Each structure stands twice: as structure tokens, then as C-alpha cells.
Amino acid sequence: MGTAREKERELERQRERERERERERKRERKKKKKKKKKKKKKKKKKKKKKKKKKKQQQQQQQKKKKKKKKKKKKKKKKKKKKKKKKKKKRQEKNGENRRRNRDEMERDIDAREPKLMGE
């Protein structure tokens, strides 16, 4: 009869060991899952950071481009204004020269007229 009890105890111990092993496996699986999740999260975070950095860089580039364009436009405007001013000055000078030439011509004609009449 003692042997039957011993067998029963042995069986119970075996079952307990099996349950313990099962619990251990479960724990390991949980750990692995957690690790995987953490890795995934980290990867996602990294991706997000990379995306953010890229976006920021792009924005900065666009800002730079815009600034450059604005500067170029300003320069062009300044050049145009300068050209216009120069043209106006030149036209004024030409106008004055034309007037002077006309006046001189008229004076010459006026000076020659009495000679023509006298003849």
C-alpha cells in the first residue's frame, strides 16, 4: 500500500514539474513578446524621428529657397530701378542737347538772315 501512495506522490510531483515548466514557457513567451513590442515601438519611434527630421530639413530648404528667390527679386527690382533712372537721365541729357543744338541752329540762321537780306 505504501508503494501506491509513493507512486501517487511521484505522479503529483511530476505534474507539478510539468506545470512549472509550462509556466516558465509562458513567461518566456511573454518576455519575448514584450521585447518584440519594445523593438517595434523603438523602430516606429526612430522612423517617426527620421520622418520629422526629413520634414524639418525640407522646410528649411524651402525657406532658404524662398529667401534666395526674394533676394533675387529684390536685386532685379533694384537693377530695373537703376536702369530706369539711368534711362531717364540719358533722355533728359539728350533732350537738353537737342534743345541746345536747335537753339544754336536758330542763332546761326538768325545771324545769316541779315546777310541774305542784304544781298
Summary of the structure (lengths in Angstrom):
residues: 119
radius of gyration: 50.8
end to end distance: 174.5
largest distance: 174.5
contacts: 229
relative contact order: 0.03
helix: 98%
strand: 0%
